[in-house]
Amino acid sequence: MADPASYRPSDIPQGPGVYRFHDEKGRVLYVGKAKNLRARLSSYFQDPSRLHPRTRSMVTSASGVQWTVVASEVEALSLEYTWIKEFRPRYNLMFRDDKSYPYLSVSMAEEYPRVQVVRGELRKGNRYFGPYTHAWAIRETMDLLLRVFPVRSCSLGVFRRARTSGRPCLLGYIDKCSAPCVGRVSAAEHRAIAEDFCDFMSGETGRFLTQLERGMRAAAAAQDYERAARLRDDVAALKRVTERNAVVLTGDTDADVYGLAVDDLQASVQVFHVRQGRIRGQRGWVTDRGDDAGEGELIERLLIQVYGELAESGGVQPYAVPREVLVPALPEDAGALADWLRRAGGRAVSVRVPKRGDKRALMETVQENARQALVSAKLRRGADLATRSRAIEELQRYLSLPDSPLRIECYDISHTGGTLQVGSMVVFEDGLPKKRDYRHFNVRGSGGDGARDDTEAIGEVLTRRFERARRARVAQRTTPDGAPPDQPFTLASVDGETAAPGESFAYEPGLLVIDGGLPQVNAARRALTELGVDVPVVGLAKRLEEVWVPGEEFPVVLPRGSEALHLLQRVRDEAHRVAITRHRSRRSAAMTVSALDAVPGIGPSRAKALLTHFGSLTRLRAATPDEIATIPGIGPALAEAIALHLRAGGERD
């Protein structure tokens, strides 16, 4: 590792520009831009311990930095895009499409334009429409449109054979091709048909529907019923195509709507392409995060990558830059970005965050799609056997564990201001959650009113977990008279908590994970030492995803994007979810019982009996005194007092 101070430059200019960090072999590691190069680059050369782990990894891997001064922020954006595309730095977040989407292509650069469904690399001079989610949808659309706009759709070989033989292909005979190969239409006439096809796909649907309907009525008036019927079918075909795209915004809306969902390791993006008020296509990416960029910076990089090729390819991009780009967070240099997009698309572009109305509602829909895509990506990653095996192997190597951690237990504490503390225990075996072994603990503390802080709570939860395991093993081996037990031991017989078979606690984990930093990890190690339990324990701090080991001054920083870190994150997030869920349930129950505390003669046992019988406080409030009096231990006078108290409380609510 290099010391950043060894290559820190002293003559950095103050103007806008683009910089790149490189290693000793000259490979570019990171490309960035800045309004003020001196201010931005100086931030990389501060105390390394204050840098984000990903940034610290980058500056210690580099051996030098170079920069280029430009005249404006817009030029900086252009140069940054060019360098990222050229060098593909490993520390820059690259939004790579998560699959190959089909587009409808019209080869306007050819003498006889051809319409076809394409994937992959896009060519200069062609018109592209999409992207579409499914290839069958675009093929069905194309089939409907060819009866109205009979553009050539055959390959060059078929076209040449038809021209040589003087006979068109099947599509020419069924009027789904104008057959320029045999001279039915001239090259200019065929190009005009292709241009009409492109205009219709661009959203100019009303003009063509009006023309066809007018022609249909004229043919009917002239008693040319065969032509009128054919035009009627053409109108129906166009209407079917336009009805496939729901109208979500006003008819003149031309926008790309982006949604972003991120966690510490990955970023998910979804975009809806809205043209003429209709959703014309949808696209998505899920990628690993390479640095600690915020949402605004991620959005800026995304837009530069999506629209960057348009500026240098003269319209090769599958969709032009729209009039509006709607994003969940504004980049810091939103004005410069809008100017750059105007140069790329050839018209004014507004980059903004929608605040209200239909556009805001659509933005929320796109955001939800991005969140779901991120969840799906994590589930796919966790379900893959090879990925899980690699994650377990990496954990053993990075943490220097004696054995592979085939069973991982994770613990988290949830509370409200130190009250109603709940500890969760989740179990992963072979990289998958084993939900029947999940447990929760109501933290009591030394005085019965809860622990003083999270470290004491962690100690109590681990003590109870491993004490119960020890008792379970003892009870399974012997009974008081020394004979084998007749019935299997259950944990409910140990301390009255959640019932579960003893074997669920009998297995010691290969790795114990604590949701927290060094104080929580040290508390866990103290508790295990007092119990005589020798289990590897680490902590995962949520803010920087650092792995803390007991007694160590500095954390272990796992490689970003490593399967080991993804597995630890999944385990920690699951423990947090279980703890939060149980804490909310306990808090809700406490609030419900508290409504009966003020009634004289009602203690915890009677309150529990009432709620068990009626199911909820709402049903109890609606019950009559006679119905309440049916509960054992509650007489008519007490039932009347309960009913009056609850009704008075309901009126105040």
JOTAKA-V720649 format. One record per pair of residues at least 12 apart in sequence whose ideal C-beta (glycine too) atoms are under 8 Angstrom apart, sorted by the first residue. I is the first residue (numbers start at 0). J is the second residue. D is the distance in whole Angstrom. If there is no record, write none. Layout:
# JOTAKA-V720649
i & j & d
I & J & D
I & J & D
This chain:
# JOTAKA-V720649
i & j & d
0 & 59 & 4
0 & 60 & 7
1 & 23 & 8
1 & 59 & 6
1 & 60 & 7
1 & 61 & 7
1 & 62 & 5
2 & 59 & 8
3 & 43 & 7
3 & 44 & 5
3 & 47 & 7
3 & 58 & 5
3 & 59 & 7
3 & 61 & 8
4 & 44 & 7
6 & 61 & 7
6 & 62 & 6
6 & 63 & 5
6 & 64 & 7
7 & 44 & 5
8 & 40 & 7
8 & 64 & 7
11 & 36 & 5
11 & 37 & 4
11 & 40 & 5
11 & 41 & 7
11 & 66 & 7
12 & 36 & 6
12 & 37 & 6
12 & 66 & 8
12 & 68 & 6
13 & 35 & 5
13 & 36 & 7
13 & 37 & 5
13 & 38 & 8
14 & 35 & 7
14 & 36 & 7
14 & 68 & 5
14 & 69 & 8
15 & 32 & 8
15 & 33 & 7
15 & 34 & 5
15 & 35 & 7
15 & 36 & 7
15 & 68 & 7
15 & 69 & 6
15 & 70 & 8
15 & 71 & 6
15 & 72 & 5
15 & 74 & 8
15 & 75 & 5
16 & 32 & 7
16 & 33 & 6
16 & 36 & 5
16 & 66 & 5
16 & 67 & 6
16 & 68 & 4
16 & 69 & 5
16 & 75 & 6
17 & 30 & 7
17 & 31 & 7
17 & 32 & 5
17 & 33 & 8
17 & 66 & 7
17 & 67 & 5
17 & 69 & 7
17 & 75 & 5
17 & 78 & 5
17 & 79 & 5
17 & 82 & 6
18 & 30 & 7
18 & 31 & 6
18 & 32 & 8
18 & 33 & 7
18 & 36 & 6
18 & 39 & 7
18 & 40 & 6
18 & 64 & 6
18 & 65 & 7
18 & 66 & 4
18 & 67 & 8
19 & 31 & 8
19 & 64 & 7
19 & 65 & 6
19 & 66 & 8
19 & 82 & 6
19 & 86 & 7
19 & 88 & 7
20 & 43 & 8
20 & 57 & 6
20 & 58 & 7
20 & 61 & 4
20 & 63 & 7
20 & 64 & 5
20 & 88 & 8
20 & 90 & 8
21 & 61 & 6
21 & 62 & 7
21 & 63 & 6
21 & 64 & 7
21 & 65 & 7
22 & 60 & 6
22 & 61 & 6
22 & 62 & 5
23 & 62 & 4
26 & 86 & 8
27 & 82 & 7
27 & 86 & 4
27 & 88 & 5
28 & 57 & 6
28 & 60 & 6
28 & 61 & 5
28 & 88 & 5
28 & 89 & 6
28 & 90 & 5
29 & 57 & 5
29 & 61 & 8
29 & 88 & 5
29 & 90 & 4
29 & 91 & 6
29 & 290 & 8
30 & 79 & 6
30 & 82 & 5
30 & 83 & 5
30 & 86 & 7
30 & 88 & 5
30 & 91 & 6
31 & 79 & 7
32 & 72 & 8
32 & 75 & 4
32 & 76 & 7
32 & 78 & 7
32 & 79 & 4
33 & 75 & 7
34 & 72 & 6
34 & 75 & 8
34 & 332 & 7
36 & 66 & 6
36 & 68 & 7
40 & 64 & 7
40 & 66 & 7
43 & 58 & 5
43 & 64 & 8
44 & 58 & 8
47 & 59 & 7
51 & 290 & 8
51 & 291 & 4
51 & 543 & 7
52 & 543 & 6
52 & 544 & 7
52 & 545 & 7
52 & 556 & 5
52 & 559 & 8
53 & 90 & 7
53 & 288 & 8
53 & 289 & 7
53 & 290 & 5
53 & 291 & 5
53 & 559 & 6
54 & 290 & 6
54 & 291 & 6
55 & 556 & 8
56 & 90 & 8
56 & 556 & 7
56 & 559 & 8
57 & 90 & 5
57 & 290 & 7
71 & 335 & 7
72 & 332 & 6
72 & 335 & 4
73 & 335 & 5
73 & 338 & 5
73 & 339 & 5
73 & 342 & 7
75 & 335 & 8
76 & 303 & 6
76 & 332 & 8
76 & 335 & 6
76 & 336 & 7
76 & 339 & 5
77 & 310 & 7
77 & 339 & 7
79 & 303 & 7
80 & 303 & 5
80 & 304 & 7
80 & 307 & 4
83 & 303 & 8
83 & 304 & 8
84 & 307 & 7
89 & 289 & 7
90 & 289 & 5
90 & 290 & 6
91 & 289 & 6
91 & 290 & 8
91 & 300 & 8
92 & 266 & 7
92 & 286 & 6
92 & 287 & 8
92 & 288 & 6
92 & 289 & 5
92 & 290 & 7
92 & 292 & 7
92 & 297 & 7
92 & 300 & 6
93 & 286 & 6
93 & 289 & 8
93 & 304 & 7
94 & 266 & 8
94 & 268 & 6
94 & 284 & 5
94 & 286 & 6
94 & 300 & 7
94 & 301 & 5
94 & 304 & 5
94 & 305 & 7
95 & 284 & 6
95 & 286 & 6
96 & 282 & 7
96 & 283 & 8
96 & 284 & 6
97 & 283 & 6
97 & 284 & 6
97 & 285 & 5
97 & 372 & 8
97 & 376 & 8
99 & 118 & 5
99 & 119 & 6
100 & 118 & 7
100 & 129 & 7
100 & 130 & 3
100 & 131 & 7
100 & 132 & 7
100 & 280 & 8
100 & 282 & 6
101 & 116 & 5
101 & 117 & 7
101 & 118 & 5
101 & 129 & 7
101 & 130 & 7
101 & 131 & 5
101 & 133 & 8
101 & 134 & 4
101 & 137 & 5
102 & 116 & 7
102 & 117 & 6
102 & 118 & 7
102 & 121 & 7
102 & 127 & 5
102 & 128 & 6
102 & 129 & 4
102 & 130 & 6
102 & 131 & 7
102 & 137 & 8
102 & 317 & 5
103 & 115 & 8
103 & 116 & 6
103 & 127 & 7
103 & 128 & 4
103 & 129 & 6
103 & 131 & 7
103 & 137 & 5
103 & 140 & 7
103 & 141 & 6
103 & 200 & 7
104 & 116 & 7
104 & 117 & 5
104 & 121 & 8
104 & 125 & 5
104 & 126 & 7
104 & 127 & 5
104 & 128 & 8
105 & 125 & 6
105 & 126 & 4
105 & 127 & 8
105 & 128 & 8
105 & 150 & 7
105 & 193 & 6
105 & 196 & 6
105 & 197 & 6
106 & 122 & 8
106 & 124 & 8
106 & 125 & 5
107 & 124 & 6
107 & 125 & 6
107 & 126 & 5
107 & 190 & 8
107 & 193 & 7
107 & 194 & 8
107 & 197 & 7
108 & 122 & 8
108 & 123 & 7
108 & 124 & 3
108 & 125 & 6
110 & 186 & 6
111 & 151 & 5
111 & 158 & 7
111 & 179 & 5
111 & 180 & 8
111 & 186 & 6
111 & 189 & 6
111 & 190 & 8
112 & 150 & 6
112 & 151 & 7
112 & 189 & 7
112 & 190 & 6
112 & 193 & 4
113 & 150 & 7
113 & 151 & 5
113 & 152 & 6
113 & 153 & 7
114 & 141 & 6
114 & 145 & 8
114 & 150 & 5
114 & 151 & 7
114 & 152 & 5
114 & 193 & 7
114 & 196 & 7
115 & 152 & 6
116 & 134 & 6
116 & 137 & 5
116 & 138 & 6
116 & 141 & 7
121 & 315 & 5
121 & 316 & 7
121 & 317 & 6
122 & 315 & 7
123 & 312 & 6
123 & 313 & 6
123 & 314 & 8
123 & 315 & 5
124 & 314 & 8
125 & 315 & 7
126 & 197 & 5
127 & 315 & 8
127 & 316 & 8
127 & 317 & 4
127 & 318 & 7
128 & 197 & 8
128 & 200 & 5
128 & 201 & 8
128 & 279 & 7
128 & 317 & 8
128 & 318 & 8
129 & 279 & 7
129 & 280 & 5
129 & 317 & 6
129 & 318 & 8
130 & 272 & 8
130 & 280 & 5
130 & 281 & 7
130 & 282 & 5
130 & 317 & 6
130 & 318 & 8
131 & 280 & 6
132 & 280 & 8
132 & 281 & 6
136 & 243 & 8
140 & 240 & 6
140 & 243 & 7
142 & 175 & 8
143 & 236 & 5
143 & 237 & 8
143 & 239 & 6
143 & 240 & 5
144 & 196 & 6
144 & 199 & 7
144 & 200 & 8
144 & 236 & 7
144 & 237 & 8
144 & 240 & 6
145 & 170 & 7
145 & 175 & 4
145 & 176 & 7
146 & 174 & 7
146 & 175 & 6
146 & 232 & 7
146 & 233 & 6
146 & 236 & 6
147 & 199 & 8
147 & 207 & 7
147 & 211 & 7
147 & 233 & 5
147 & 236 & 6
147 & 237 & 6
148 & 192 & 6
148 & 193 & 8
148 & 195 & 6
148 & 196 & 4
148 & 199 & 7
149 & 170 & 8
149 & 174 & 6
149 & 175 & 6
149 & 176 & 5
149 & 177 & 4
149 & 192 & 6
150 & 176 & 7
150 & 177 & 7
150 & 189 & 7
150 & 192 & 6
150 & 193 & 5
150 & 196 & 5
151 & 176 & 6
151 & 177 & 7
151 & 179 & 6
151 & 180 & 8
151 & 189 & 7
152 & 170 & 7
152 & 175 & 8
152 & 176 & 7
153 & 168 & 6
153 & 170 & 7
153 & 176 & 7
153 & 180 & 8
158 & 180 & 5
161 & 178 & 8
161 & 180 & 4
161 & 181 & 6
162 & 180 & 5
162 & 181 & 7
165 & 181 & 6
166 & 181 & 7
167 & 180 & 6
167 & 181 & 5
167 & 183 & 8
168 & 180 & 8
171 & 183 & 7
177 & 189 & 6
177 & 192 & 6
195 & 207 & 7
199 & 237 & 7
201 & 274 & 7
201 & 275 & 8
202 & 274 & 5
202 & 275 & 3
202 & 277 & 7
204 & 237 & 7
204 & 241 & 5
204 & 275 & 8
207 & 237 & 6
208 & 234 & 6
208 & 237 & 6
208 & 238 & 7
208 & 241 & 8
211 & 230 & 5
211 & 233 & 5
211 & 234 & 5
211 & 237 & 7
212 & 230 & 8
212 & 234 & 6
214 & 226 & 8
214 & 230 & 5
215 & 227 & 5
215 & 230 & 4
215 & 231 & 6
215 & 234 & 7
218 & 230 & 6
241 & 277 & 8
244 & 277 & 4
244 & 278 & 6
244 & 279 & 6
245 & 277 & 7
245 & 278 & 6
246 & 276 & 5
246 & 277 & 6
247 & 273 & 7
247 & 276 & 7
247 & 277 & 7
247 & 278 & 6
247 & 357 & 7
247 & 361 & 6
248 & 273 & 6
248 & 276 & 5
248 & 357 & 5
248 & 358 & 7
248 & 361 & 7
249 & 276 & 5
249 & 357 & 8
250 & 275 & 6
250 & 276 & 5
251 & 275 & 7
251 & 276 & 7
252 & 273 & 6
252 & 275 & 7
252 & 276 & 5
252 & 323 & 7
252 & 358 & 8
253 & 273 & 7
253 & 274 & 6
253 & 275 & 7
253 & 321 & 5
253 & 322 & 5
253 & 323 & 7
254 & 273 & 5
254 & 321 & 5
254 & 322 & 7
254 & 323 & 4
254 & 324 & 7
254 & 325 & 6
254 & 358 & 7
255 & 270 & 6
255 & 271 & 7
255 & 272 & 6
255 & 273 & 7
255 & 318 & 7
255 & 321 & 5
255 & 323 & 8
255 & 324 & 5
255 & 325 & 7
256 & 270 & 7
256 & 271 & 5
256 & 273 & 6
256 & 325 & 5
256 & 358 & 7
256 & 361 & 6
256 & 362 & 6
256 & 365 & 5
257 & 269 & 7
257 & 270 & 5
257 & 298 & 7
257 & 301 & 7
257 & 302 & 8
257 & 324 & 7
257 & 325 & 7
257 & 326 & 5
257 & 327 & 7
257 & 365 & 7
258 & 270 & 7
258 & 327 & 6
258 & 362 & 7
258 & 364 & 8
258 & 365 & 3
258 & 366 & 4
258 & 367 & 7
258 & 368 & 6
258 & 369 & 4
258 & 370 & 8
259 & 294 & 6
259 & 297 & 6
259 & 298 & 7
259 & 301 & 8
259 & 326 & 8
259 & 327 & 5
259 & 328 & 7
259 & 366 & 7
259 & 369 & 6
260 & 366 & 7
260 & 369 & 4
260 & 370 & 4
260 & 372 & 7
260 & 373 & 5
261 & 288 & 7
261 & 294 & 7
261 & 297 & 7
261 & 373 & 8
262 & 373 & 7
262 & 568 & 7
263 & 288 & 7
263 & 541 & 8
263 & 543 & 8
263 & 544 & 5
263 & 568 & 7
264 & 287 & 7
264 & 288 & 6
264 & 544 & 7
264 & 559 & 7
264 & 560 & 7
264 & 564 & 6
264 & 565 & 6
264 & 568 & 6
265 & 285 & 6
265 & 286 & 7
265 & 287 & 6
265 & 288 & 6
265 & 373 & 6
265 & 376 & 7
265 & 377 & 8
266 & 284 & 8
266 & 285 & 7
266 & 286 & 6
266 & 287 & 8
266 & 288 & 5
266 & 297 & 6
267 & 283 & 7
267 & 284 & 7
267 & 285 & 5
267 & 369 & 5
267 & 370 & 7
267 & 372 & 5
267 & 373 & 4
267 & 376 & 7
268 & 283 & 7
268 & 284 & 5
268 & 285 & 8
268 & 301 & 6
268 & 369 & 6
269 & 281 & 7
269 & 282 & 7
269 & 283 & 5
269 & 365 & 5
269 & 366 & 8
269 & 368 & 4
269 & 369 & 4
269 & 372 & 6
270 & 282 & 5
270 & 283 & 7
270 & 305 & 8
270 & 365 & 7
271 & 361 & 7
271 & 364 & 8
271 & 365 & 5
272 & 318 & 6
272 & 321 & 8
273 & 321 & 8
273 & 361 & 8
274 & 321 & 7
279 & 318 & 8
280 & 318 & 7
281 & 368 & 8
283 & 368 & 7
283 & 369 & 7
283 & 372 & 5
285 & 372 & 6
285 & 373 & 6
285 & 376 & 4
287 & 559 & 7
287 & 560 & 4
288 & 559 & 7
288 & 560 & 8
289 & 559 & 7
289 & 560 & 8
293 & 328 & 8
294 & 327 & 7
294 & 328 & 4
295 & 328 & 5
295 & 329 & 6
295 & 330 & 5
295 & 331 & 6
296 & 330 & 7
296 & 331 & 7
298 & 326 & 5
298 & 327 & 7
298 & 328 & 6
298 & 329 & 8
298 & 330 & 5
299 & 330 & 4
299 & 331 & 8
299 & 332 & 7
299 & 336 & 6
302 & 324 & 7
302 & 326 & 8
302 & 330 & 8
302 & 336 & 6
302 & 340 & 7
302 & 350 & 7
303 & 336 & 8
303 & 339 & 8
306 & 320 & 5
306 & 340 & 6
306 & 343 & 5
306 & 344 & 7
307 & 343 & 7
309 & 343 & 5
309 & 344 & 7
310 & 339 & 8
310 & 342 & 6
310 & 343 & 4
319 & 344 & 6
320 & 340 & 5
320 & 341 & 8
320 & 343 & 6
320 & 344 & 3
320 & 345 & 8
320 & 346 & 7
320 & 348 & 6
321 & 344 & 8
321 & 348 & 7
322 & 346 & 7
322 & 347 & 7
322 & 348 & 7
322 & 349 & 7
323 & 348 & 7
323 & 349 & 5
323 & 351 & 7
324 & 340 & 7
324 & 348 & 6
324 & 349 & 7
324 & 350 & 5
324 & 351 & 8
325 & 351 & 7
325 & 352 & 7
325 & 353 & 5
325 & 358 & 6
325 & 361 & 8
325 & 362 & 6
326 & 350 & 6
326 & 351 & 7
326 & 352 & 6
327 & 352 & 7
327 & 362 & 7
327 & 366 & 6
328 & 352 & 7
329 & 350 & 7
329 & 351 & 7
329 & 352 & 6
330 & 350 & 7
333 & 350 & 5
333 & 351 & 8
336 & 350 & 6
337 & 349 & 7
337 & 350 & 5
377 & 565 & 8
377 & 569 & 7
380 & 562 & 8
380 & 565 & 6
381 & 430 & 7
381 & 431 & 7
381 & 565 & 8
381 & 566 & 8
381 & 569 & 6
382 & 431 & 8
386 & 430 & 8
386 & 562 & 6
387 & 429 & 6
387 & 430 & 3
387 & 431 & 7
387 & 562 & 8
387 & 566 & 7
388 & 430 & 7
389 & 562 & 5
390 & 430 & 6
390 & 561 & 8
390 & 562 & 4
390 & 563 & 5
390 & 565 & 7
390 & 566 & 4
391 & 403 & 5
391 & 404 & 6
391 & 405 & 7
391 & 429 & 7
391 & 430 & 6
391 & 566 & 7
393 & 557 & 8
393 & 561 & 6
393 & 562 & 6
393 & 563 & 4
394 & 510 & 7
394 & 563 & 5
394 & 566 & 7
394 & 567 & 7
397 & 546 & 8
397 & 555 & 7
397 & 557 & 6
397 & 561 & 8
397 & 563 & 6
398 & 510 & 7
398 & 535 & 7
398 & 537 & 6
398 & 546 & 7
398 & 548 & 7
398 & 555 & 7
400 & 509 & 7
400 & 510 & 7
400 & 535 & 5
401 & 535 & 8
402 & 509 & 6
403 & 509 & 7
404 & 508 & 7
404 & 509 & 4
404 & 510 & 4
404 & 535 & 7
405 & 428 & 6
405 & 429 & 6
405 & 509 & 5
406 & 426 & 7
406 & 427 & 7
406 & 428 & 5
406 & 506 & 6
406 & 507 & 8
406 & 508 & 5
406 & 509 & 5
406 & 510 & 8
407 & 426 & 7
407 & 427 & 5
407 & 428 & 8
407 & 508 & 6
407 & 509 & 7
407 & 510 & 5
407 & 511 & 8
407 & 512 & 6
407 & 566 & 8
407 & 570 & 6
408 & 424 & 6
408 & 425 & 7
408 & 426 & 5
408 & 427 & 8
408 & 508 & 4
408 & 510 & 8
408 & 511 & 5
408 & 512 & 7
409 & 424 & 7
409 & 425 & 5
409 & 427 & 8
409 & 511 & 8
409 & 512 & 4
409 & 513 & 7
409 & 514 & 7
409 & 570 & 4
409 & 571 & 6
409 & 573 & 7
409 & 574 & 4
410 & 422 & 6
410 & 423 & 7
410 & 424 & 6
410 & 457 & 6
410 & 460 & 6
410 & 461 & 7
410 & 511 & 7
410 & 512 & 7
410 & 513 & 6
410 & 514 & 7
410 & 523 & 8
410 & 574 & 6
411 & 423 & 5
411 & 513 & 8
411 & 514 & 4
411 & 571 & 7
411 & 574 & 4
411 & 575 & 5
411 & 577 & 8
411 & 578 & 4
412 & 442 & 7
412 & 453 & 5
412 & 456 & 5
412 & 457 & 6
412 & 460 & 7
412 & 514 & 8
412 & 578 & 7
413 & 575 & 8
413 & 578 & 4
413 & 579 & 5
413 & 581 & 7
413 & 582 & 4
414 & 442 & 8
414 & 449 & 7
414 & 456 & 8
414 & 582 & 7
415 & 582 & 7
415 & 586 & 6
417 & 449 & 6
417 & 451 & 8
417 & 452 & 8
418 & 449 & 6
419 & 449 & 8
419 & 582 & 6
419 & 585 & 5
419 & 586 & 5
419 & 589 & 6
420 & 441 & 8
420 & 442 & 4
420 & 444 & 8
420 & 449 & 5
420 & 450 & 6
420 & 456 & 5
420 & 582 & 8
421 & 439 & 6
421 & 440 & 7
421 & 441 & 6
421 & 442 & 7
421 & 578 & 6
421 & 581 & 5
421 & 582 & 4
421 & 585 & 6
422 & 439 & 7
422 & 440 & 4
422 & 442 & 6
422 & 456 & 6
422 & 457 & 7
422 & 459 & 8
422 & 460 & 4
422 & 578 & 7
423 & 437 & 7
423 & 438 & 8
423 & 439 & 5
423 & 440 & 8
423 & 574 & 5
423 & 575 & 8
423 & 577 & 4
423 & 578 & 4
423 & 581 & 6
424 & 437 & 7
424 & 438 & 4
424 & 439 & 7
424 & 440 & 7
424 & 460 & 7
424 & 464 & 6
424 & 574 & 7
425 & 437 & 5
425 & 570 & 7
425 & 573 & 5
425 & 574 & 5
425 & 577 & 6
426 & 508 & 8
427 & 566 & 8
427 & 569 & 8
427 & 570 & 5
427 & 573 & 8
430 & 566 & 6
432 & 573 & 6
435 & 503 & 7
436 & 503 & 5
437 & 577 & 6
438 & 464 & 7
438 & 497 & 6
438 & 499 & 7
438 & 503 & 8
438 & 504 & 8
439 & 497 & 7
439 & 577 & 7
439 & 578 & 7
439 & 581 & 4
440 & 459 & 8
440 & 460 & 5
440 & 463 & 6
440 & 464 & 8
440 & 496 & 7
441 & 496 & 8
441 & 585 & 7
442 & 456 & 5
442 & 459 & 6
442 & 460 & 7
443 & 459 & 7
444 & 456 & 8
444 & 459 & 7
453 & 515 & 7
453 & 518 & 8
453 & 519 & 6
453 & 522 & 8
454 & 518 & 5
454 & 519 & 6
454 & 521 & 8
454 & 522 & 4
455 & 522 & 7
457 & 513 & 6
457 & 515 & 7
457 & 519 & 5
457 & 522 & 5
457 & 523 & 5
457 & 526 & 7
458 & 522 & 5
458 & 523 & 7
458 & 525 & 7
458 & 526 & 4
459 & 526 & 8
461 & 511 & 8
461 & 523 & 6
461 & 526 & 4
461 & 527 & 6
461 & 530 & 8
462 & 526 & 5
462 & 529 & 8
462 & 530 & 6
463 & 494 & 7
464 & 504 & 7
465 & 527 & 7
465 & 530 & 5
465 & 532 & 5
466 & 530 & 7
467 & 490 & 6
467 & 493 & 5
467 & 494 & 7
467 & 504 & 5
468 & 504 & 4
468 & 505 & 6
468 & 507 & 7
470 & 493 & 5
471 & 488 & 6
471 & 490 & 6
471 & 493 & 7
471 & 501 & 3
471 & 502 & 7
471 & 504 & 6
471 & 505 & 5
472 & 501 & 8
472 & 505 & 6
474 & 488 & 4
474 & 492 & 8
474 & 493 & 8
474 & 501 & 7
475 & 487 & 8
475 & 488 & 5
475 & 501 & 6
475 & 502 & 8
475 & 505 & 8
487 & 500 & 7
487 & 501 & 7
488 & 500 & 8
488 & 501 & 4
489 & 501 & 6
490 & 503 & 7
490 & 504 & 7
507 & 532 & 7
507 & 534 & 6
508 & 534 & 6
509 & 534 & 8
509 & 535 & 7
510 & 534 & 8
510 & 535 & 5
510 & 536 & 8
510 & 537 & 7
511 & 523 & 7
511 & 527 & 8
511 & 534 & 5
511 & 535 & 7
511 & 536 & 4
511 & 537 & 8
512 & 536 & 8
512 & 537 & 6
512 & 538 & 7
512 & 539 & 6
512 & 567 & 6
512 & 570 & 6
512 & 571 & 6
512 & 574 & 8
513 & 536 & 7
513 & 537 & 7
513 & 538 & 4
513 & 539 & 8
514 & 538 & 7
514 & 539 & 6
514 & 541 & 7
514 & 571 & 5
514 & 574 & 6
514 & 575 & 6
515 & 538 & 5
515 & 539 & 8
515 & 540 & 7
515 & 547 & 8
516 & 538 & 6
516 & 540 & 4
516 & 545 & 8
516 & 547 & 5
517 & 538 & 7
517 & 547 & 5
517 & 551 & 8
517 & 554 & 8
519 & 538 & 5
520 & 536 & 6
520 & 537 & 7
520 & 538 & 4
520 & 547 & 5
520 & 548 & 7
520 & 549 & 5
521 & 549 & 5
521 & 550 & 7
523 & 536 & 5
523 & 538 & 8
523 & 549 & 7
524 & 536 & 6
524 & 549 & 4
524 & 550 & 7
536 & 549 & 6
537 & 555 & 8
539 & 567 & 5
539 & 568 & 7
539 & 571 & 5
540 & 554 & 7
541 & 571 & 7
544 & 557 & 8
544 & 564 & 6
544 & 568 & 7
546 & 567 & 7
591 & 610 & 6
591 & 615 & 8
591 & 616 & 5
592 & 606 & 5
592 & 607 & 8
592 & 610 & 7
594 & 616 & 6
594 & 645 & 7
594 & 648 & 6
595 & 609 & 7
595 & 641 & 7
595 & 644 & 8
597 & 644 & 7
598 & 640 & 6
598 & 641 & 6
598 & 644 & 5
599 & 640 & 7
600 & 637 & 5
600 & 640 & 7
601 & 637 & 8
601 & 641 & 7
604 & 632 & 8
605 & 630 & 8
605 & 632 & 6
605 & 633 & 7
608 & 630 & 6
608 & 631 & 7
608 & 632 & 7
608 & 633 & 8
609 & 627 & 7
609 & 630 & 6
609 & 633 & 8
609 & 641 & 8
612 & 630 & 6
616 & 645 & 8
619 & 641 & 8
619 & 645 & 6
620 & 645 & 4
620 & 646 & 7
620 & 648 & 8
620 & 649 & 5
622 & 642 & 7
623 & 642 & 7
624 & 638 & 4
624 & 639 & 5
624 & 641 & 8
624 & 642 & 5
625 & 638 & 7
627 & 641 & 6
627 & 642 & 6
